[in-house]
Amino acid sequence: MWARIEPLLPVVPRNPRRPGRKRLDSRKVLCGILLVLHTGIRWEFLPQELGFGSRMTCWRRLRDWNEAGVWQRLHDLLLELRAADLLDFSRAAVDSSHIRAMKGGPATGPSPVDRSKTGSKHHLIVETHGIPLATITTGGNRNDNTQLIPLIQAVPPIRGKRGQPPRRPKHLYADRGHDHEDYRDKVRRFQITPHIARRGTGHGSGLGVYRWVVEGAIALLHWSRRLRTRWEIRDDIHHAFVTLGCAVICRRRLRTALCRE
């Protein structure tokens, strides 16, 4: 992971007249950020004896690297799993999940599944095997179908092989929350065949055979405790954690494939 992140980090030159204290090694700070992501501990409880720096050091680096686009570029880079034939872009699936937003902030709203308590939604699109392609964070009261087109547009070009990198899957699977004829027509305009469950029909229609991978991806994403509950008021900081979580899933999938070989 560090070998892929290091070239993406912005270089901060030191002022020769006022050099100040030397910046903490970026690799140690990254370990502190990942510790917060995986364990969900509060920034102020970050153990100082581990050498990861103070809570403000890790928080500022997370913010600065997010503003520099490091996390998104890391995710795009790891999506080159296609080069190892680990990514199948013939079909995709979308879904969302509610989380509590304890402190409110942008991209929050009254959750319809949690007694109108303030919450957010993680909208996710994955490929055939459940590898995250793009995520969007919205308020807990946003309808799923409103984010269907933005999710498709958020998918980056999938590089890794010769030829023009694809950006659109051939088939798209979604649950009843996305059931609307207008959105089916919009999906078709991207030359994508929509497979969306209809309201009022019984379960077991067969779409779950392909759609379950996105539910598994959401479960893997929320395996990181920091993403189970939103503690950040700033939506950019929270989305930075979400994007980093997706990159970690991609990295684990690649490492597992290499170990099998």
N, C-alpha and C positions, 0 to 999 in steps of 0.2 A: 504493500500500500504506500509506504513512504517513497519508494523509488518512482512511483507514478505521480505522487503529489509534489515532490520537491521541485521539479521543473516548472510547475504551474504557479508557485508562490511568487508574489511580487518582491522585487529587491528594494529594500529601504536603505538608501545611502545615509551614512553618518555625517553629521556636520563637523568638519575638522576644527572649527573654532569652538563649538560647544558639543563635544562628542557625548557627554553625559554617560550614564551607566550603560554598559553593553547589553544589547538585547538578548533575552533568553533564547536558547536554541529552539528553532521552530519545531523540531521533531519532538522535543519534550512537551511543548505547548500542545501539539496535536494529540499526544497521549492523554493530556489533561482533558481536552475537548471530548475525546472518545470515551474517557471514563465517565464524564457527565452524561453523555449520550446513552451509554449502556446501562449504567446504574441508576440514573435519574436523581442523583444527589444534588443538593442545592450548591450553587457556586461557592458560597462562603464555607461550605463543609469540605471543599477540595483539600485532601491531605497535603500539607506542606512538605512533609518528610519524603514524599515521593519525587520531589524535584520538578514538578510540572509547572511551577510558577504560581502566582497569586490568582485569585478568582478574577480580578479585573484584567490581568494579563491575558488569560485564556478567553475571557469574554470579548475583549477588544480584538484579539486575533481572529476569533470566529466572525465578528462583525466585519473587520477589514477584508478578510479573505472572501467573505460572501459578496461584499461590494465589488471586489476585483473579479468576481465570477469564477473563483477557484473551484467551488463545490460543483457547480453546474458543468464546468469543463471536465472535471474529474469523472462525473457521471457519464458524460458524452464519450470520454475516452474509454471507459470500461465497457461501454456498449459495443465496443469493437470485439466483443465475444463472438460476433458473426464470423470473424476470421478463423476462429477455432471450431466453427460449425456448432456452436452452442446456442445460437440465437435463431429462432424460426419466426420470420416476420409475415408469414402467410395469413395469420389471423391474430386478433388482439381481443382483449376483454377489458371492460371498465367496471368500476364499482367505487363505493365510498364508505367511510366509517366515521362515526361520531366520536369525539373526545371532549372531555370537560375542559373549559378554559377558566381556570381558577381566578385570574386577575383581569379578565376582559381584554379589551384592546381591539385593534383593527382585525377584520376577518373573523369576527365572532358574532353570535346571534343566539336567540332563544332556541334551544334544541327541542324539536317535536317529540323526541324519544326519551327525554330526561326531564320531564315536568317543567319545561320551558327554562331550565337553567342555562346559563351562558355556556356556549360550546362552539367548537369549530368542526369542520369536516375535512377529511383527507380524501380527495378524489384521485384515483390511481388508474392508469392504463398500463397493461402488461402485454407481453407477447405470448406465444403459444405455451412456453414452459413456465410462465409466471415471472419473468425478469422485468422489473419496473422500467418503463420507458419515459414516463413523465408524471408529475404530480402537481396538483393545485390545492391550495388551502383556502377555504371559504368559511363564511359563517355557518353555524349549525342549522339555520333555517333555510338555507339555499336548496332549491330543488335539484335533484341529480341531473335531470335532463338539460338544465341550463349550462352545465359544464361539459357536456358531451363534445360539442364542437371545439371549445377551447382546449380540451385534452388532446384531440386529434391534431390540432394546430401546434401544440406544444412538443410533439414528438420530434426530436432532432433527426437529421440525416444519419442513417445507420451505416457507418463506414466499416472497413475491414477487408473488403474484397474489391476486385477490379470492377470497373463499370460505375454507372451512376448510382450513388447510395440511395436506397429506398427510404421513403418517409411515410408511406401510407400502407397499411395492411390491406389484404384483399377482402377479409371478412372481419366484422366487429360484433362481439357478443356483449349483451347487457341485460340487466334484470328489469323488472316491471317499473322500477322508478324512472326509467328512461323511455317509457312507452308514450310516444306522441308522434303522430303522422308527419307533422312539420319537421321534426328532427330526423325522422327516417329519410325524408326527401333531402335534407341538408347533408346527411351522411352519404347518400348516393351521389351527390354532386362532387364528392372527393373520389369517386370511382371505387367506393367501398360498399360491399354488400352487408346491410345491417341484419342482425339476428337478435331481435329484442323481444323478450317475453311480453305477452299482452296481459293487461289487467283482467281479472275475472276468470282466468284459466287456471286449472289445477296445477299443482306442483308436479314435477317429474315429466316435464315436457320434452326433455332431452337436451336442452341448452346447457344444463348444469354440467354435462360431460365436458364441455369446453370452458365454462365460466368459473369453475371452482378454483382455477389457478390464480385468479385475481384475489379471491378470498384468502388463499394461502399466502400470497404476497403481502397482503395487509397484515396478516398475523405475524409474518416475519418482520415487517416494518415496526410493528408495535411490540416486538420482542425487546426492542430498546425501550427501557422504562421512561426515558425522557419524552417519548412520543405517545405514551399512553394517556398522559394528562398534559395539557398545555399550561406551562407556568410562565411563559414569556408574554409580556404585554406587547412588545414589538413583533409584528407579523414577519418581518424579514429575518429576525433571529430564529424564530420558530421554523420558518421555511428552510433556513440554512441547515438546521438539524434534520429536517425531513429529507432534503437532497443528499446530505451526507449519509443518512440511513440507507437510501436507495443505492448509493455507491458501495456501501459495505456489503449489501446483498449481492451486487454484481461481482464484487471481489471474491466473496465466499464461493459463489457458483464457479468462477474461473479456477480458484484454488482447488476445489473439490474435483473438477475435471482433470486438472494436471496431476493430482495425487493418484487418480485411477489409472492414468497412463503410466 
